[in-house]
Amino acid sequence: MTEWERRQGRWVHVVLYGVLAASTLLALLAEPAGVSGALTTVGLAALAGVWMLALLTLRPHVMSRPVGAWIYYAGLVVLFGVLIWRSTLFGLFAWTGYVQAGWLPGRGRYVGTTVTAFLVASTYVGGVQHLDARTLPLFLVFGVVGAAVGGAFIFFIHKLGEQNARQRTMVAELTEANARLEAALEENAGLHAQLLTQAREAGVLDERARMAREIHDTLAQGFTGIVAQLEAALQNPGQWERYARQAQGLARENLGEARRSVQALRPESLEQAVLPEAIGRMAERWTAASGVPVNVETTGDPGPLHPDVEVALFRVAQEALTNVAKHASASRVGLTLSYLGDVVLLDVRDDGVGFALGGARRDGFGLSSMRQRMLGVAGGLSVESAPGEGTAVNATVPAVPAGEGNR
């Protein structure tokens, strides 16, 4: 119940007692009946006031129960009738029965309204004691009209009360929903901040992983080639100048690749040629540095691929050849790049010493780096090897066309 409704209820009670007092005063002034008659009138009016005070004002919970409401209203109707019998001026007080009938449960309020209407109608014909053949029709007309008007009034008041109750329920639900929404927003704000923190941390880890792969695929491999050339120069003093130039070329190339890796750029070889040509040139340089011949073949219809796919295949081929130079002791290597419509295959096979799968892996980070590169472009990597039977590295990746995913 709102503050306005509580205040309205208090004013209704004040009006009830005020109308009772006014009706009593009018009856005493307009229809003097001596001291005993006046005392009787005042006593009956006081009884009506005590009835309302005891069951309505002081004990409102009585009216919340159907039986209590009917007992109260039945006693009130008896008092209405007795007071009107004493003086028709108490019809003014009887009018409050319309309001109080609205507190009866269910359709009982219309019964109370009808009873009130006929009690009030009796005051228009001088009281029930004066009913006769001449006044009865008038009494019935006033009673029926009063019941109809009072019933309509009660109906609309009841509907208005229901509407107000629904509005209060809606307001309460909206308030609760708003509180839940605010709590959810606060929780989402916390989750958003947590996600941002995790995203930053993930970005840092991803960048570290990328730099680790780039360093391994560029600096580490470049230094390996430089060391190999310097060792060859020491072992062949007569050809030291040739090996020194090759080491110098590798160092410059390595420096350029390192700069491009820091800037997250594609390898220079891919900037200057398509993927098959870039892999072929890289294989030629590797052969010149390692002395192991590489047979490079391309099958299918080569087409431009997404830059990330080309970089991944190029780095896998580069890492596979580096592993051959480090561990395989191979006499020849075969490298095949196959364009098969929706996929591209890269096979690097050597006739070297091989190794036992499932045992201690050679260059574990290199294999891990190749697998991560393939996973980054929705591809896969498999390794086949056995002691004395060489090694085969097979990479498979979707043939994502150039430009797709960059729109």
C-alpha positions in Angstrom: 0.0 0.0 0.0 1.3 3.4 -1.0 1.5 6.4 1.3 -1.3 8.1 -0.7 -3.6 5.1 -0.2 -2.9 5.1 3.6 -3.6 8.8 3.8 -6.8 8.3 1.8 -7.9 5.5 4.1 -7.4 7.8 7.2 -9.5 10.5 5.5 -12.3 8.0 4.8 -12.5 7.1 8.4 -12.6 10.7 9.4 -15.5 11.3 7.0 -17.4 8.3 8.4 -17.2 9.6 11.9 -17.9 13.2 10.7 -21.0 12.2 8.8 -22.2 10.2 11.9 -21.7 13.3 14.1 -23.4 15.6 11.6 -26.4 13.2 11.2 -26.8 13.1 15.0 -26.6 16.8 15.4 -29.2 17.4 12.6 -31.5 14.8 14.1 -31.3 16.5 17.6 -31.9 20.0 16.2 -34.6 19.2 13.6 -36.5 16.6 15.5 -36.4 17.4 19.3 -37.8 14.5 21.3 -37.1 15.5 24.8 -34.3 14.6 27.1 -34.9 10.9 27.0 -35.4 10.8 23.3 -32.2 12.8 22.8 -30.3 10.5 25.0 -31.6 7.5 23.1 -30.6 9.0 19.8 -27.1 10.0 21.1 -26.7 6.5 22.6 -27.6 4.8 19.4 -25.2 7.1 17.4 -22.5 6.4 20.0 -23.1 2.7 19.6 -22.6 3.0 15.9 -19.4 5.0 16.4 -18.1 2.4 18.9 -19.0 -0.4 16.4 -16.9 1.3 13.6 -14.1 2.1 16.0 -13.8 -1.4 17.4 -14.1 -3.4 14.2 -12.9 -1.0 11.5 -10.5 1.6 12.9 -8.8 -0.2 15.8 -8.9 -3.7 14.3 -8.5 -3.4 10.5 -7.4 -7.0 10.3 -11.0 -8.0 11.0 -12.1 -6.6 7.7 -9.4 -8.6 5.9 -11.3 -11.8 6.7 -14.6 -12.5 4.8 -16.4 -13.6 8.0 -15.2 -10.5 9.9 -16.3 -8.2 7.0 -19.8 -9.7 6.9 -20.2 -9.5 10.7 -19.2 -5.8 10.6 -21.4 -4.9 7.8 -24.4 -6.8 9.2 -24.1 -5.0 12.5 -23.7 -1.7 10.6 -26.9 -2.3 8.6 -28.9 -3.0 11.8 -27.6 0.3 13.3 -28.5 2.1 10.0 -32.0 0.7 10.3 -32.5 1.6 13.9 -31.1 5.1 13.5 -33.3 5.8 10.4 -36.3 4.5 12.4 -35.4 7.2 15.0 -34.9 9.9 12.4 -34.8 9.9 8.6 -31.9 12.4 8.8 -29.7 9.5 9.6 -30.1 8.7 5.9 -27.0 10.9 5.5 -25.0 8.5 7.6 -26.6 5.5 5.8 -25.1 6.9 2.6 -21.7 5.8 3.9 -22.9 2.2 3.5 -22.1 2.5 -0.2 -18.5 3.1 0.6 -18.3 0.5 3.3 -20.1 -2.1 1.1 -17.0 -2.0 -1.1 -15.0 -3.7 1.6 -17.1 -6.8 1.4 -15.6 -9.9 -0.3 -16.4 -10.8 -3.9 -19.9 -10.1 -5.1 -21.0 -9.5 -1.5 -20.2 -5.9 -2.2 -23.1 -5.7 -4.6 -25.4 -7.2 -1.9 -24.3 -4.6 0.5 -24.8 -1.9 -2.0 -28.4 -3.0 -2.7 -29.2 -3.2 1.0 -27.8 0.3 1.5 -29.8 1.6 -1.5 -33.1 0.5 0.0 -32.2 1.8 3.5 -31.5 5.2 2.0 -34.6 5.0 -0.2 -36.7 4.5 2.9 -35.7 7.9 4.1 -37.4 9.5 1.1 -40.7 8.1 2.1 -40.4 9.0 5.9 -39.0 5.7 7.0 -39.9 2.0 6.7 -42.7 2.6 9.2 -44.5 4.9 6.8 -44.5 2.5 3.8 -48.0 2.0 2.3 -49.5 1.4 -1.1 -48.9 5.0 -2.1 -45.2 5.2 -1.0 -44.2 1.7 -1.9 -43.7 2.3 -5.6 -41.6 5.4 -4.9 -39.6 3.4 -2.4 -38.9 0.6 -4.9 -37.9 3.0 -7.7 -35.5 4.8 -5.4 -34.1 1.5 -4.1 -33.6 0.0 -7.5 -32.0 3.2 -9.0 -29.8 3.6 -5.9 -28.7 -0.1 -6.1 -27.9 0.3 -9.8 -26.0 3.6 -9.4 -24.2 2.3 -6.3 -23.4 -1.0 -7.9 -21.9 0.8 -10.9 -19.9 3.0 -8.6 -18.6 0.0 -6.7 -17.8 -1.8 -9.9 -15.7 1.0 -11.3 -14.0 1.6 -8.0 -13.1 -2.1 -7.7 -11.7 -2.2 -11.3 -9.7 0.9 -10.5 -8.3 -0.8 -7.4 -7.4 -3.9 -9.5 -5.7 -1.7 -12.0 -3.8 0.1 -9.3 -2.8 -3.2 -7.8 -1.5 -4.4 -11.2 0.4 -1.2 -11.7 2.0 -1.6 -8.2 2.9 -5.2 -9.1 4.4 -4.0 -12.4 6.3 -1.2 -10.7 7.7 -3.7 -8.2 8.7 -6.1 -10.9 10.3 -3.4 -12.9 12.2 -2.2 -9.9 13.4 -5.7 -9.2 14.3 -6.2 -12.8 16.1 -2.9 -12.8 18.0 -3.9 -9.7 18.9 -7.3 -11.3 20.0 -5.4 -14.5 22.2 -3.1 -12.6 23.8 -6.0 -10.8 24.2 -7.8 -14.1 25.8 -4.7 -15.6 28.2 -4.4 -12.7 29.0 -8.1 -13.0 29.5 -7.7 -16.8 31.7 -4.7 -16.2 33.9 -6.8 -14.0 33.9 -9.7 -16.5 34.7 -7.2 -19.3 37.7 -5.9 -17.4 38.8 -9.4 -16.7 38.4 -10.3 -20.4 40.4 -7.3 -21.4 43.2 -8.3 -19.0 43.1 -11.9 -20.3 43.1 -10.6 -23.9 46.1 -8.4 -23.2 47.9 -11.3 -21.5 47.0 -13.6 -24.4 48.2 -11.0 -26.8 51.5 -10.8 -25.0 51.9 -14.6 -25.0 50.9 -14.8 -28.7 53.5 -12.1 -29.6 56.1 -13.9 -27.5 55.3 -17.2 -29.3 55.4 -15.5 -32.7 58.8 -13.9 -31.9 60.1 -17.2 -30.7 59.1 -18.9 -33.9 60.5 -16.1 -36.0 63.8 -16.1 -34.1 64.0 -19.9 -34.5 63.1 -19.8 -38.2 65.3 -16.8 -39.1 68.1 -16.0 -36.7 68.8 -19.5 -35.5 68.8 -21.0 -39.0 70.8 -18.1 -40.3 73.4 -18.4 -37.6 73.5 -22.2 -38.3 74.3 -21.5 -41.9 76.9 -18.9 -41.0 78.6 -21.3 -38.6 78.6 -24.0 -41.2 80.3 -21.7 -43.7 82.9 -20.6 -41.2 83.6 -24.2 -40.3 84.0 -25.0 -43.9 86.4 -22.1 -44.4 88.5 -23.4 -41.5 88.6 -26.9 -42.9 89.4 -25.7 -46.4 91.9 -22.8 -46.1 92.4 -22.6 -49.8 88.7 -21.8 -50.3 88.2 -19.6 -47.3 87.3 -16.5 -49.4 84.4 -18.4 -51.1 83.0 -19.6 -47.7 83.5 -16.2 -46.2 81.4 -14.5 -48.9 78.7 -17.1 -48.4 78.8 -16.4 -44.7 78.6 -12.7 -45.3 75.6 -13.2 -47.7 73.8 -15.3 -45.1 74.5 -12.7 -42.4 73.0 -9.9 -44.5 70.0 -12.0 -45.4 69.6 -13.0 -41.8 69.7 -9.4 -40.7 67.0 -8.4 -43.2 64.8 -11.3 -42.1 65.3 -10.4 -38.5 64.1 -6.9 -39.2 61.1 -8.1 -41.1 60.2 -10.5 -38.3 60.2 -7.7 -35.7 57.9 -5.7 -38.0 55.7 -8.8 -38.5 56.3 -8.7 -42.3 56.3 -11.5 -44.8 59.7 -13.1 -45.7 61.4 -11.1 -48.4 61.4 -14.2 -50.7 57.6 -14.2 -50.7 57.5 -10.5 -51.4 59.6 -11.0 -54.6 58.1 -14.2 -55.9 55.2 -16.6 -55.7 55.3 -19.5 -53.2 56.8 -22.2 -55.5 59.5 -19.9 -56.8 60.3 -18.6 -53.2 60.6 -22.2 -51.9 62.8 -23.1 -55.0 65.2 -20.2 -54.4 65.3 -21.0 -50.7 66.2 -24.6 -51.5 68.9 -23.5 -53.9 70.5 -21.4 -51.2 70.2 -24.3 -48.7 71.9 -26.6 -51.2 74.7 -24.2 -51.7 75.2 -23.9 -48.0 74.8 -27.6 -47.1 76.1 -29.3 -50.2 73.0 -31.6 -50.2 71.0 -31.5 -53.5 67.3 -30.8 -53.2 64.8 -31.9 -55.9 61.9 -29.4 -55.8 58.7 -30.2 -57.6 55.3 -28.5 -57.9 52.2 -30.3 -59.0 48.7 -29.0 -59.7 47.7 -25.5 -60.6 49.6 -23.0 -58.4 47.5 -20.0 -57.4 47.9 -17.1 -55.0 47.1 -18.1 -51.5 46.3 -16.1 -48.4 49.5 -14.5 -47.1 49.4 -16.3 -43.8 49.1 -19.7 -45.6 52.1 -18.9 -47.8 54.2 -17.8 -44.9 53.3 -20.9 -42.9 54.2 -23.3 -45.8 57.4 -21.4 -46.6 58.6 -21.5 -42.9 57.7 -25.2 -42.6 59.8 -26.0 -45.7 62.6 -23.9 -44.4 62.5 -25.5 -41.0 62.3 -29.0 -42.5 65.5 -28.4 -44.6 67.2 -27.0 -41.5 66.5 -30.1 -39.6 67.9 -32.2 -42.4 71.1 -30.2 -42.4 71.4 -30.5 -38.6 70.5 -34.1 -38.0 69.8 -36.3 -41.1 73.2 -36.8 -42.7 71.3 -37.1 -45.9 72.7 -37.4 -49.4 69.6 -36.1 -51.2 66.3 -34.4 -50.3 63.0 -34.3 -52.2 60.5 -31.4 -51.7 57.1 -31.5 -53.3 54.4 -28.7 -53.3 51.0 -30.1 -54.4 48.0 -27.9 -55.2 45.0 -30.2 -54.9 42.0 -27.9 -55.3 40.9 -27.1 -51.8 44.1 -28.1 -50.0 47.8 -27.7 -50.5 50.3 -30.4 -49.5 54.0 -29.9 -48.7 56.2 -33.0 -48.5 59.9 -32.9 -47.5 61.6 -36.3 -47.6 65.3 -37.2 -47.0 67.3 -40.4 -47.1 69.1 -39.7 -43.9 69.6 -41.6 -40.7 66.0 -41.1 -39.5 64.9 -41.4 -35.8 62.5 -43.4 -33.7 59.1 -41.7 -33.4 57.9 -41.4 -29.8 61.5 -41.3 -28.4 63.6 -38.3 -27.8 62.9 -35.9 -30.6 65.5 -34.0 -32.5 65.1 -30.3 -32.3 61.8 -30.4 -30.4 61.1 -26.7 -30.7 61.5 -26.9 -34.5 58.8 -29.6 -34.8 56.6 -27.7 -32.3 57.1 -24.5 -34.3 56.0 -26.2 -37.5 52.9 -27.7 -35.9 51.9 -24.3 -34.4 52.3 -22.6 -37.7 50.0 -25.2 -39.3 47.5 -24.9 -36.5 47.5 -21.1 -37.0 46.2 -21.6 -40.6 43.8 -24.5 -39.8 46.3 -27.0 -41.2 48.1 -30.1 -39.9 51.6 -31.6 -39.7 52.7 -35.2 -39.6 56.2 -36.7 -39.3 57.2 -40.2 -40.6 60.5 -41.6 -39.7 62.4 -44.7 -38.5 66.1 -45.4 -37.8 68.0 -45.8 -41.0 65.0 -45.0 -43.2 65.0 -41.3 -43.5 62.4 -38.8 -42.5 59.3 -37.4 -44.2 57.5 -34.2 -43.1 54.0 -33.8 -44.4 52.1 -30.5 -44.1 48.5 -30.0 -45.1 46.7 -26.7 -45.2 43.4 -25.4 -46.7 43.9 -23.6 -50.0 42.5 -20.2 -48.8 42.7 -17.8 -51.8 44.5 -14.5 -51.6 42.3 -11.7 -50.4 39.8 -13.9 -48.5 39.5 -13.0 -44.9 41.0 -9.5 -45.5 37.8 -7.8 -46.5 
